[in-house]
Amino acid sequence: MASGEGFLTDEQREVLKIASQNAETPLPSPRLSSSPKSPTSLLSDHQLKDPAGGKAPTCGVGVRHVRRSHSGKFVRVKKEVDGAGGKGTWGKLLDSDRESHIDRKDPNYDSGEEPYQLVGSTISDPLDEYKKAVVSIIEEYFSTGDVELAASDLKDLNSSEFHPYFIKRLVSIAMDRHDKEKEMASVLLSSLYADVISPNQIRDGFVMLLDAADDLAVDILDAVNILALFVARAVVDEILPPAFLTRAKKTLPESSKGYQVLQTAEKSYLSAPHHALLMLKLLKEAAEEGLISSSQMVKGFARLAESLDDLALDIPSAKTLFQSIVPKAISEGWLDASFTKSSCEDGEGQSEDKRLRRYKEEVVTIIHEYFLSDDIPELIRSLEDLGLPEFNPIFLKKLITLALDRKNREKEMASVLLSALHIEIFSTEDIVNGFVMLLESAEDTALDILDASTELALFLARAVIDDVLAPLNLDEIASKLSPNCSGSETIRMARSLITARHAGERLLRCWGGGTGWAVEDAKDKIMKLLEEYESGGVVAEACQCIRDLGMPFFNHEVVKKALVMAMEKKNDRMLDLLQVCFDEGLITINQMSKGFTRVKDGLDDLALDIPNAKDKFSFYMEYAQKKGWLLPSFGSSAMEAPPIATAS
């Protein structure tokens, strides 16, 4: 027989045919399958019987939805639409016959089972964030007046590229406030200049203000005049160059409010005649209200008369203008008439020598150039070219006086320069006399610089830390001053700074750190390069390392440490290095002399560790004189030399 179909009746064959067709067709929807006589229900109405042995035929029968009951009957299992079984079945793998619901009160509740929800967010613009932040900084500054806090908060934003927007926002907010806030805004700009905000950013900020002048005029009726005052004040405070007005005009339409601002600033506030009449009216009112006494007014005019020669370097017509102001002040009653007589007598009695006048003119230029270039060797060459060492104390006074009225950068540069000058061309006596001159005029200096006494004390203390002055030199300076003068108080302040805990570290950073630490770092590098050379290094490499230090004014330290190391190691190889340095012009006779002098000054201490230190020094000194490193006169002035020792 070909198949089991030969044992089936015609009726059974018909049922089998229908069942086979049903197994190959999709399951109908519940609505359709609920009809009274759907094709799939036929299996429950017709049993499949096996006449031979009661076994159901298996060939060709679709049994996917057919199950045999305990009675032996084949039944059609109801198939749910979503794939779950019917009655008596396990159901589908994940039974979800009802809507899933998370109960937050359930002890097993897990927030992680909550459905995720995508939330849209916008990308923030750094400039917008910066603008919002600076408004808070400005408002807090207007409330507290704390310049340092405002500067610190601005730095903390770490968005220096947006600082021009700060300038614009600060001035535009101040323009709509009282005069107090306007003044505070100008003071803050001057304080932030260079340290926090660069000159170019200041310029760009004011350019933005000029571009926005038309819009500002809509809300602030007197915007042109107020903004012109801000521009003029910035020029007077030297945070904007005078050339800014001319350059900015070229970029603005003549019909714009910004152009009118520049014209107003130039003609109304920065022109010389108007500026003078502003100033004279202020002095007159201050005298009438008793804010400035008669003696103070006379003293101020006297100090101005003494500095006319210096002023004439920058203002050629200074003397002529001063001579025109004095009669006007006397005629209006706010300057005592006795000033004319006393000033003439003083002028005749204190007529300065032409050489001294020329020297003052030259050194002011030299100092200004140094503050720009930071070139110490060039400054030293310029002073040597002047050939007036007797005026060295005057140079020191000029240097520190100019630095006092500048930022910490220039103060630090002045302290470092003093160290270099003391090594190269200034004697300790020059330094002492220069500080005496400074302290004698401290009261006058304080009229222009409020914290002059504190700053001078820092200069004195720093000079001691840098070995420019010895602590005993402070007593020498004090002995030349009046006991109750402000200079004596400055000396006492300097002593307290020196004796304070961690004084060296603090005073090296008194101007904000920087070059003071560079000197200490140079000493360490010199020691390392000498140790490397002593252990078998090459002379050429050692010389190059000295050049790479970039501190030629400090080469005396190379001489000092090389001599001490030669004594300690009992190795005269260091003399070979000094010979090459001298031959190549790397170390001068003057630097050699300074280095040898430093070793001589410390011989007593060296003798504690090196018993024959004095003998060795005498040998090195004679050797240097024979080689031309030292002048023949050095020995007699340096020390009473003991008997010459051999170079063992």
ROBARO-566117 format. One record per residue (C-alpha): residue in three letters; y negated, x, z negated. Coordinates in steps of 0.05 Angstrom, whole numbers, always signed. Layout:
<recs>
aa,c2,c1,c3
ALA,Y,X,Z .
...
</recs>
This chain:
<recs>
aa,c2,c1,c3
MET,+0,+0,+0 .
ALA,-66,+24,+17 .
SER,-100,-2,-45 .
GLY,-94,-48,-104 .
GLU,-130,-101,-66 .
GLY,-64,-127,-39 .
PHE,-46,-156,-107 .
LEU,-111,-197,-112 .
THR,-119,-269,-95 .
ASP,-173,-291,-47 .
GLU,-215,-316,-106 .
GLN,-209,-250,-142 .
ARG,-227,-212,-79 .
GLU,-290,-254,-74 .
VAL,-310,-239,-146 .
LEU,-297,-164,-136 .
LYS,-339,-164,-74 .
ILE,-398,-196,-111 .
ALA,-390,-149,-170 .
SER,-390,-88,-124 .
GLN,-454,-112,-89 .
ASN,-487,-124,-157 .
ALA,-471,-53,-181 .
GLU,-510,-24,-122 .
THR,-571,-68,-128 .
PRO,-630,-63,-178 .
LEU,-626,-103,-241 .
PRO,-665,-168,-233 .
SER,-722,-187,-279 .
PRO,-706,-228,-341 .
ARG,-738,-289,-309 .
LEU,-693,-285,-248 .
SER,-630,-266,-286 .
SER,-636,-327,-330 .
SER,-617,-374,-273 .
PRO,-554,-415,-287 .
LYS,-511,-383,-235 .
SER,-538,-314,-220 .
PRO,-490,-268,-183 .
THR,-483,-222,-243 .
SER,-459,-278,-288 .
LEU,-397,-289,-246 .
LEU,-358,-236,-283 .
SER,-362,-276,-347 .
ASP,-336,-339,-311 .
HIS,-278,-306,-275 .
GLN,-229,-261,-311 .
LEU,-196,-205,-272 .
LYS,-121,-210,-284 .
ASP,-68,-158,-266 .
PRO,-4,-195,-247 .
ALA,+37,-132,-251 .
GLY,+22,-106,-321 .
GLY,-40,-135,-348 .
LYS,-82,-74,-329 .
ALA,-147,-86,-296 .
PRO,-155,-55,-229 .
THR,-201,+6,-230 .
CYS,-209,+22,-157 .
GLY,-272,-5,-126 .
VAL,-293,-44,-187 .
GLY,-366,-36,-210 .
VAL,-357,-27,-285 .
ARG,-426,-1,-305 .
HIS,-444,-66,-341 .
VAL,-373,-89,-357 .
ARG,-342,-82,-426 .
ARG,-274,-103,-451 .
SER,-273,-147,-513 .
HIS,-220,-145,-569 .
SER,-187,-205,-536 .
GLY,-177,-166,-473 .
LYS,-229,-203,-434 .
PHE,-281,-167,-392 .
VAL,-351,-187,-410 .
ARG,-418,-174,-378 .
VAL,-465,-139,-426 .
LYS,-537,-163,-424 .
LYS,-582,-106,-401 .
GLU,-653,-108,-426 .
VAL,-710,-94,-379 .
ASP,-733,-32,-416 .
GLY,-663,-1,-416 .
ALA,-639,-21,-485 .
GLY,-571,-51,-496 .
GLY,-556,-122,-515 .
LYS,-522,-152,-575 .
GLY,-473,-105,-608 .
THR,-502,-42,-576 .
TRP,-539,+16,-607 .
GLY,-600,+1,-567 .
LYS,-641,+54,-531 .
LEU,-652,+124,-558 .
LEU,-722,+108,-583 .
ASP,-726,+35,-600 .
SER,-796,+10,-587 .
ASP,-783,-64,-583 .
ARG,-849,-76,-620 .
GLU,-917,-43,-614 .
SER,-922,+23,-651 .
HIS,-970,+20,-710 .
ILE,-991,+77,-757 .
ASP,-1003,+54,-829 .
ARG,-1054,+100,-863 .
LYS,-1030,+73,-930 .
ASP,-959,+95,-917 .
PRO,-939,+152,-965 .
ASN,-910,+189,-905 .
TYR,-974,+180,-865 .
ASP,-992,+243,-825 .
SER,-1061,+247,-794 .
GLY,-1031,+291,-740 .
GLU,-995,+230,-713 .
GLU,-1061,+196,-697 .
PRO,-1072,+191,-622 .
TYR,-1117,+245,-594 .
GLN,-1184,+224,-568 .
LEU,-1225,+267,-520 .
VAL,-1297,+271,-540 .
GLY,-1349,+295,-491 .
SER,-1402,+347,-513 .
THR,-1461,+379,-478 .
ILE,-1470,+455,-471 .
SER,-1530,+478,-512 .
ASP,-1585,+518,-478 .
PRO,-1601,+583,-517 .
LEU,-1675,+576,-500 .
ASP,-1677,+505,-528 .
GLU,-1643,+528,-591 .
TYR,-1693,+586,-597 .
LYS,-1752,+540,-589 .
LYS,-1727,+494,-644 .
ALA,-1714,+552,-690 .
VAL,-1783,+584,-682 .
VAL,-1819,+519,-698 .
SER,-1785,+520,-767 .
ILE,-1804,+594,-776 .
ILE,-1877,+579,-758 .
GLU,-1882,+519,-803 .
GLU,-1852,+558,-861 .
TYR,-1900,+615,-849 .
PHE,-1960,+569,-849 .
SER,-1934,+541,-915 .
THR,-1918,+607,-950 .
GLY,-1960,+659,-915 .
ASP,-1902,+708,-920 .
VAL,-1908,+755,-861 .
GLU,-1847,+796,-878 .
LEU,-1803,+734,-883 .
ALA,-1827,+708,-816 .
ALA,-1813,+776,-784 .
SER,-1743,+778,-815 .
ASP,-1727,+707,-793 .
LEU,-1750,+722,-723 .
LYS,-1706,+785,-720 .
ASP,-1646,+745,-745 .
LEU,-1649,+700,-685 .
ASN,-1625,+759,-642 .
SER,-1661,+731,-582 .
SER,-1716,+782,-569 .
GLU,-1717,+763,-495 .
PHE,-1749,+696,-514 .
HIS,-1805,+725,-558 .
PRO,-1860,+707,-507 .
TYR,-1843,+634,-522 .
PHE,-1855,+649,-596 .
ILE,-1925,+674,-579 .
LYS,-1939,+611,-540 .
ARG,-1912,+564,-593 .
LEU,-1947,+600,-651 .
VAL,-2016,+599,-619 .
SER,-2009,+529,-591 .
ILE,-1990,+501,-659 .
ALA,-2046,+540,-694 .
MET,-2097,+515,-643 .
ASP,-2087,+444,-669 .
ARG,-2092,+464,-743 .
HIS,-2148,+488,-789 .
ASP,-2183,+556,-786 .
LYS,-2136,+580,-841 .
GLU,-2075,+572,-796 .
LYS,-2112,+603,-737 .
GLU,-2127,+665,-778 .
MET,-2056,+667,-804 .
ALA,-2030,+665,-732 .
SER,-2073,+724,-711 .
VAL,-2052,+764,-773 .
LEU,-1978,+750,-758 .
LEU,-1985,+772,-685 .
SER,-2016,+838,-707 .
SER,-1960,+849,-758 .
LEU,-1905,+835,-708 .
TYR,-1936,+878,-654 .
ALA,-1891,+936,-633 .
ASP,-1844,+929,-693 .
VAL,-1814,+862,-674 .
ILE,-1848,+840,-610 .
SER,-1862,+891,-555 .
PRO,-1930,+898,-522 .
ASN,-1903,+870,-457 .
GLN,-1877,+808,-493 .
ILE,-1945,+798,-526 .
ARG,-1977,+802,-457 .
ASP,-1927,+753,-427 .
GLY,-1937,+704,-484 .
PHE,-2012,+702,-472 .
VAL,-2001,+694,-398 .
MET,-1958,+633,-413 .
LEU,-2014,+606,-457 .
LEU,-2065,+615,-401 .
ASP,-2019,+579,-352 .
ALA,-2013,+522,-402 .
ALA,-2087,+518,-417 .
ASP,-2097,+456,-374 .
ASP,-2043,+419,-412 .
LEU,-2069,+443,-480 .
ALA,-2139,+418,-462 .
VAL,-2111,+347,-457 .
ASP,-2093,+344,-531 .
ILE,-2142,+395,-559 .
LEU,-2214,+381,-539 .
ASP,-2241,+451,-553 .
ALA,-2178,+486,-526 .
VAL,-2215,+533,-479 .
ASN,-2261,+561,-534 .
ILE,-2205,+566,-586 .
LEU,-2157,+601,-538 .
ALA,-2213,+648,-517 .
LEU,-2222,+667,-590 .
PHE,-2147,+682,-596 .
VAL,-2150,+726,-534 .
ALA,-2212,+763,-559 .
ARG,-2181,+772,-628 .
ALA,-2119,+801,-596 .
VAL,-2161,+851,-557 .
VAL,-2201,+870,-620 .
ASP,-2135,+878,-659 .
GLU,-2110,+923,-603 .
ILE,-2048,+882,-587 .
LEU,-2076,+866,-518 .
PRO,-2111,+919,-476 .
PRO,-2181,+902,-451 .
ALA,-2155,+909,-380 .
PHE,-2112,+847,-393 .
LEU,-2171,+801,-379 .
THR,-2185,+831,-311 .
ARG,-2112,+831,-289 .
ALA,-2098,+761,-314 .
LYS,-2159,+733,-277 .
LYS,-2129,+755,-211 .
THR,-2068,+711,-223 .
LEU,-2105,+647,-241 .
PRO,-2144,+598,-197 .
GLU,-2218,+600,-212 .
SER,-2217,+525,-225 .
SER,-2163,+529,-279 .
LYS,-2175,+525,-353 .
GLY,-2140,+592,-362 .
TYR,-2192,+626,-319 .
GLN,-2247,+593,-361 .
VAL,-2213,+620,-424 .
LEU,-2217,+691,-399 .
GLN,-2289,+684,-378 .
THR,-2308,+656,-446 .
ALA,-2271,+711,-483 .
GLU,-2304,+765,-441 .
LYS,-2375,+740,-440 .
SER,-2381,+704,-507 .
TYR,-2337,+745,-554 .
LEU,-2324,+814,-526 .
SER,-2390,+834,-496 .
ALA,-2424,+889,-537 .
PRO,-2490,+853,-553 .
HIS,-2456,+789,-576 .
HIS,-2404,+827,-616 .
ALA,-2458,+866,-653 .
LEU,-2498,+802,-669 .
LEU,-2433,+771,-696 .
MET,-2423,+827,-743 .
LEU,-2495,+835,-766 .
LYS,-2499,+761,-784 .
LEU,-2436,+768,-825 .
LEU,-2463,+828,-864 .
LYS,-2528,+792,-877 .
GLU,-2495,+730,-904 .
ALA,-2447,+771,-947 .
ALA,-2507,+809,-977 .
GLU,-2546,+744,-990 .
GLU,-2487,+711,-1025 .
GLY,-2474,+773,-1068 .
LEU,-2407,+788,-1037 .
ILE,-2432,+858,-1020 .
SER,-2478,+892,-1070 .
SER,-2538,+934,-1050 .
SER,-2505,+999,-1070 .
GLN,-2441,+981,-1032 .
MET,-2482,+966,-970 .
VAL,-2518,+1033,-975 .
LYS,-2453,+1070,-986 .
GLY,-2421,+1037,-926 .
PHE,-2479,+1055,-881 .
ALA,-2477,+1126,-908 .
ARG,-2403,+1134,-892 .
LEU,-2416,+1107,-822 .
ALA,-2472,+1158,-813 .
GLU,-2425,+1214,-833 .
SER,-2373,+1193,-782 .
LEU,-2420,+1183,-723 .
ASP,-2397,+1247,-689 .
ASP,-2325,+1224,-689 .
LEU,-2345,+1154,-666 .
ALA,-2384,+1183,-609 .
LEU,-2319,+1209,-579 .
ASP,-2298,+1137,-566 .
ILE,-2366,+1103,-565 .
PRO,-2417,+1149,-531 .
SER,-2476,+1105,-551 .
ALA,-2454,+1102,-625 .
LYS,-2514,+1141,-652 .
THR,-2565,+1101,-612 .
LEU,-2534,+1034,-634 .
PHE,-2533,+1056,-706 .
GLN,-2605,+1077,-704 .
SER,-2624,+1008,-677 .
ILE,-2584,+971,-730 .
VAL,-2613,+1007,-791 .
PRO,-2687,+984,-782 .
LYS,-2664,+913,-769 .
ALA,-2621,+912,-832 .
ILE,-2678,+939,-874 .
SER,-2729,+890,-845 .
GLU,-2683,+831,-860 .
GLY,-2675,+855,-932 .
TRP,-2600,+866,-936 .
LEU,-2603,+943,-933 .
ASP,-2645,+982,-983 .
ALA,-2703,+1020,-953 .
SER,-2684,+1082,-992 .
PHE,-2626,+1092,-944 .
THR,-2670,+1118,-889 .
LYS,-2699,+1175,-931 .
SER,-2633,+1195,-963 .
SER,-2595,+1194,-898 .
CYS,-2646,+1238,-863 .
GLU,-2644,+1289,-919 .
ASP,-2568,+1288,-920 .
GLY,-2567,+1295,-845 .
GLU,-2610,+1357,-847 .
GLY,-2574,+1387,-907 .
GLN,-2504,+1372,-880 .
SER,-2514,+1394,-809 .
GLU,-2445,+1416,-787 .
ASP,-2430,+1480,-754 .
LYS,-2419,+1474,-679 .
ARG,-2351,+1506,-684 .
LEU,-2328,+1456,-737 .
ARG,-2355,+1398,-697 .
ARG,-2318,+1422,-635 .
TYR,-2255,+1432,-676 .
LYS,-2257,+1360,-703 .
GLU,-2266,+1333,-633 .
GLU,-2207,+1374,-607 .
VAL,-2158,+1358,-664 .
VAL,-2170,+1283,-660 .
THR,-2148,+1286,-587 .
ILE,-2089,+1331,-604 .
ILE,-2065,+1284,-659 .
HIS,-2071,+1223,-614 .
GLU,-2030,+1258,-561 .
TYR,-1978,+1277,-613 .
PHE,-1971,+1204,-635 .
LEU,-1957,+1186,-563 .
SER,-1911,+1244,-544 .
ASP,-1877,+1265,-610 .
ASP,-1880,+1336,-582 .
ILE,-1887,+1383,-642 .
PRO,-1882,+1450,-604 .
GLU,-1938,+1427,-557 .
LEU,-1983,+1408,-616 .
ILE,-1971,+1476,-649 .
ARG,-1989,+1511,-584 .
SER,-2053,+1470,-579 .
LEU,-2074,+1489,-650 .
GLU,-2059,+1562,-638 .
ASP,-2102,+1559,-574 .
LEU,-2161,+1534,-615 .
GLY,-2157,+1597,-657 .
LEU,-2190,+1568,-719 .
PRO,-2138,+1573,-775 .
GLU,-2193,+1570,-828 .
PHE,-2199,+1496,-811 .
ASN,-2126,+1480,-822 .
PRO,-2140,+1437,-885 .
ILE,-2188,+1395,-843 .
PHE,-2132,+1384,-792 .
LEU,-2086,+1359,-848 .
LYS,-2139,+1311,-873 .
LYS,-2150,+1284,-803 .
LEU,-2076,+1277,-790 .
ILE,-2060,+1237,-852 .
THR,-2124,+1196,-848 .
LEU,-2107,+1174,-777 .
ALA,-2035,+1160,-797 .
LEU,-2056,+1117,-856 .
ASP,-2087,+1067,-810 .
ARG,-2026,+1064,-765 .
LYS,-1955,+1039,-770 .
ASN,-1896,+1070,-806 .
ARG,-1875,+1107,-743 .
GLU,-1938,+1148,-743 .
LYS,-1934,+1160,-818 .
GLU,-1864,+1187,-811 .
MET,-1887,+1231,-753 .
ALA,-1944,+1259,-795 .
SER,-1896,+1278,-852 .
VAL,-1848,+1312,-804 .
LEU,-1906,+1349,-772 .
LEU,-1929,+1375,-839 .
SER,-1860,+1406,-849 .
ALA,-1863,+1440,-781 .
LEU,-1935,+1464,-791 .
HIS,-1917,+1494,-859 .
ILE,-1861,+1532,-827 .
GLU,-1900,+1556,-767 .
ILE,-1975,+1565,-779 .
PHE,-1999,+1531,-844 .
SER,-1997,+1566,-911 .
THR,-1983,+1530,-976 .
GLU,-2057,+1540,-993 .
ASP,-2076,+1504,-929 .
ILE,-2032,+1445,-949 .
VAL,-2060,+1443,-1020 .
ASN,-2132,+1446,-997 .
GLY,-2120,+1392,-945 .
PHE,-2092,+1344,-998 .
VAL,-2150,+1360,-1044 .
MET,-2199,+1339,-989 .
LEU,-2159,+1275,-978 .
LEU,-2157,+1256,-1051 .
GLU,-2231,+1271,-1061 .
SER,-2247,+1219,-1009 .
ALA,-2193,+1170,-1032 .
GLU,-2243,+1119,-1058 .
ASP,-2278,+1116,-991 .
THR,-2212,+1112,-954 .
ALA,-2192,+1053,-998 .
LEU,-2252,+1013,-971 .
ASP,-2219,+1012,-903 .
ILE,-2145,+1016,-924 .
LEU,-2129,+973,-984 .
ASP,-2064,+1009,-1004 .
ALA,-2091,+1079,-988 .
SER,-2075,+1105,-1059 .
THR,-2002,+1085,-1054 .
GLU,-1995,+1113,-984 .
LEU,-2026,+1179,-1004 .
ALA,-1978,+1183,-1064 .
LEU,-1920,+1174,-1016 .
PHE,-1947,+1230,-971 .
LEU,-1953,+1277,-1031 .
ALA,-1883,+1260,-1058 .
ARG,-1853,+1266,-988 .
ALA,-1885,+1335,-981 .
VAL,-1850,+1357,-1045 .
ILE,-1783,+1330,-1022 .
ASP,-1792,+1366,-955 .
ASP,-1807,+1432,-990 .
VAL,-1877,+1433,-961 .
LEU,-1904,+1432,-1032 .
ALA,-1873,+1454,-1097 .
PRO,-1878,+1407,-1158 .
LEU,-1925,+1457,-1190 .
ASN,-1972,+1450,-1131 .
LEU,-1986,+1379,-1155 .
ASP,-2015,+1409,-1218 .
GLU,-2058,+1456,-1176 .
ILE,-2084,+1398,-1135 .
ALA,-2098,+1356,-1198 .
SER,-2138,+1414,-1229 .
LYS,-2186,+1412,-1171 .
LEU,-2202,+1338,-1179 .
SER,-2245,+1300,-1229 .
PRO,-2201,+1275,-1287 .
ASN,-2217,+1202,-1279 .
CYS,-2222,+1196,-1204 .
SER,-2174,+1154,-1163 .
GLY,-2144,+1218,-1134 .
SER,-2118,+1237,-1203 .
GLU,-2084,+1169,-1208 .
THR,-2052,+1182,-1140 .
ILE,-2024,+1249,-1166 .
ARG,-1993,+1213,-1226 .
MET,-1963,+1161,-1180 .
ALA,-1933,+1217,-1136 .
ARG,-1901,+1250,-1197 .
SER,-1868,+1184,-1218 .
LEU,-1840,+1176,-1147 .
ILE,-1810,+1246,-1148 .
THR,-1777,+1237,-1216 .
ALA,-1747,+1169,-1200 .
ARG,-1673,+1160,-1191 .
HIS,-1649,+1176,-1121 .
ALA,-1719,+1200,-1105 .
GLY,-1698,+1245,-1048 .
GLU,-1661,+1191,-1010 .
ARG,-1715,+1139,-1021 .
LEU,-1772,+1184,-1001 .
LEU,-1737,+1207,-938 .
ARG,-1736,+1133,-920 .
CYS,-1805,+1116,-947 .
TRP,-1831,+1103,-877 .
GLY,-1770,+1063,-855 .
GLY,-1723,+1122,-844 .
GLY,-1713,+1161,-780 .
THR,-1737,+1232,-771 .
GLY,-1731,+1249,-845 .
TRP,-1657,+1242,-839 .
ALA,-1658,+1281,-773 .
VAL,-1680,+1342,-813 .
GLU,-1622,+1336,-861 .
ASP,-1575,+1325,-803 .
ALA,-1602,+1387,-769 .
LYS,-1586,+1429,-831 .
ASP,-1514,+1405,-829 .
LYS,-1508,+1420,-755 .
ILE,-1536,+1490,-764 .
MET,-1486,+1505,-818 .
LYS,-1428,+1480,-775 .
LEU,-1448,+1520,-713 .
LEU,-1456,+1583,-755 .
GLU,-1388,+1573,-787 .
GLU,-1356,+1563,-719 .
TYR,-1390,+1626,-693 .
GLU,-1370,+1667,-754 .
SER,-1297,+1647,-745 .
GLY,-1295,+1676,-675 .
GLY,-1343,+1635,-633 .
VAL,-1382,+1658,-571 .
VAL,-1455,+1679,-578 .
ALA,-1476,+1641,-516 .
GLU,-1446,+1576,-542 .
ALA,-1480,+1585,-610 .
CYS,-1547,+1595,-576 .
GLN,-1537,+1533,-533 .
CYS,-1521,+1493,-596 .
ILE,-1586,+1516,-627 .
ARG,-1624,+1493,-564 .
ASP,-1587,+1426,-565 .
LEU,-1614,+1411,-634 .
GLY,-1681,+1399,-601 .
MET,-1719,+1421,-664 .
PRO,-1748,+1491,-648 .
PHE,-1797,+1485,-706 .
PHE,-1735,+1486,-751 .
ASN,-1705,+1551,-725 .
HIS,-1725,+1588,-788 .
GLU,-1668,+1550,-821 .
VAL,-1620,+1585,-772 .
VAL,-1647,+1652,-796 .
LYS,-1641,+1633,-869 .
LYS,-1570,+1606,-866 .
ALA,-1547,+1663,-821 .
LEU,-1571,+1715,-871 .
VAL,-1540,+1679,-930 .
MET,-1474,+1671,-893 .
ALA,-1474,+1745,-875 .
MET,-1482,+1762,-949 .
GLU,-1427,+1714,-971 .
LYS,-1376,+1733,-918 .
LYS,-1393,+1807,-919 .
ASN,-1395,+1802,-844 .
ASP,-1455,+1829,-806 .
ARG,-1434,+1793,-742 .
MET,-1490,+1743,-756 .
LEU,-1541,+1798,-741 .
ASP,-1514,+1800,-669 .
LEU,-1529,+1725,-662 .
LEU,-1600,+1734,-689 .
GLN,-1610,+1792,-640 .
VAL,-1591,+1749,-580 .
CYS,-1634,+1691,-605 .
PHE,-1693,+1738,-611 .
ASP,-1682,+1771,-543 .
GLU,-1679,+1703,-509 .
GLY,-1742,+1678,-544 .
LEU,-1702,+1625,-580 .
ILE,-1728,+1650,-648 .
THR,-1798,+1679,-653 .
ILE,-1824,+1733,-700 .
ASN,-1860,+1679,-740 .
GLN,-1795,+1639,-748 .
MET,-1758,+1703,-767 .
SER,-1811,+1717,-820 .
LYS,-1805,+1646,-848 .
GLY,-1730,+1651,-851 .
PHE,-1731,+1719,-886 .
THR,-1784,+1693,-934 .
ARG,-1741,+1633,-953 .
VAL,-1682,+1679,-968 .
LYS,-1727,+1725,-1009 .
ASP,-1752,+1667,-1050 .
GLY,-1681,+1648,-1069 .
LEU,-1654,+1717,-1083 .
ASP,-1649,+1706,-1158 .
ASP,-1605,+1645,-1148 .
LEU,-1564,+1680,-1095 .
ALA,-1551,+1739,-1141 .
LEU,-1512,+1694,-1188 .
ASP,-1458,+1686,-1134 .
ILE,-1471,+1749,-1094 .
PRO,-1484,+1808,-1141 .
ASN,-1510,+1854,-1087 .
ALA,-1554,+1801,-1054 .
LYS,-1619,+1840,-1063 .
ASP,-1588,+1904,-1035 .
LYS,-1562,+1866,-974 .
PHE,-1628,+1832,-963 .
SER,-1665,+1899,-964 .
PHE,-1617,+1926,-912 .
TYR,-1625,+1864,-867 .
MET,-1701,+1868,-874 .
GLU,-1704,+1941,-851 .
TYR,-1655,+1927,-795 .
ALA,-1699,+1869,-771 .
GLN,-1761,+1913,-772 .
LYS,-1726,+1967,-731 .
LYS,-1705,+1914,-680 .
GLY,-1774,+1884,-677 .
TRP,-1756,+1817,-708 .
LEU,-1804,+1828,-765 .
LEU,-1872,+1861,-769 .
PRO,-1875,+1929,-805 .
SER,-1921,+1898,-858 .
PHE,-1869,+1846,-877 .
GLY,-1833,+1890,-928 .
SER,-1894,+1906,-970 .
SER,-1916,+1833,-975 .
ALA,-1847,+1804,-981 .
MET,-1821,+1842,-1042 .
GLU,-1817,+1908,-1076 .
ALA,-1755,+1931,-1040 .
PRO,-1700,+1965,-1080 .
PRO,-1665,+2026,-1053 .
ILE,-1635,+2014,-984 .
ALA,-1561,+1999,-982 .
THR,-1511,+2011,-928 .
ALA,-1482,+1956,-886 .
SER,-1415,+1955,-919 .
</recs>
